[in-house]
Amino acid sequence: MSQPVQPPNQPQQPFGGQPVDGNPYAGQPGQATPAAPTGNPYGQPAPGAPTGNPYGQQPPAPTGNPFAGQQPGQSAPFGGGTPFTPAPPARNNNIMLGVLVALGAAIVAGILYGVIAGSIEREVGYAAVGVGFLVGFASSKVGGSNPAVIGAAAVFSIGAVYLGQLVGISMVLSDLAQIPFSEVIGDHFGTVTEAWSQEADFMTYLFLALGAIAAVGGAKKAG
């Protein structure tokens, strides 16, 4: 008797074994059970895949500081080394030097003002303004527009105009008494100041004020 012919392409059991308890991937006794497919052909978990821990390996939150993640001594990006710290701005206003310049300019301008006033035997308002402007401009040009420099220039300008008035009176007295100018200043300085007090009027004090105002204007012009 002939035996029945098996149909072609009979399905084979997976991995050469029989299904165990309905699990087609269960192997034969003594064989390792293959892992279930994960959808990843390389068998390794994808980077960043959920691990069940919502706090595991989270990237640090941005802090707004591009150098926050660097270790001490680590170079900054772009090969720049340690971040550059700008130097403090240099101080341009040399107050002390400006005050000294104001004093020197006041002495020189006051003497020139006195020579002019003594030569014409009268005071000139424009000359008083020029004295103050020169003192304020020179002091602020050197010391800057610092309020202390401007204030010193105004005070010294008043002194410069006053000095010029004394020099002018001394020159007049020297001509009247026919004595040297140096003797009037050195030996009769009290007489000079007394004469100034007697001759002082509204215009005298106005010239003093004009010198101070011009000094402030000169300082602002230089600044």
Secondary structure, DSSP 8 states (H G I E B T S, - for coil): -------SS----GGGS--BTTBTT---TTS-------S-TT-S--TT---S-TTTT------S-TTTT--TT--BGGGTBS------------HHHHHHHHHHHHHHHHHHHHHHHHHHTS--HHHHHHHHHHHHHHHHHHH-S-HHHHHHHHHHHHHHHHHHHHHHHHHHHHHHHT--HHHHHHH-HHHHHHHHHHH--HHHHHHHHHHHHHHHHHHHHH-
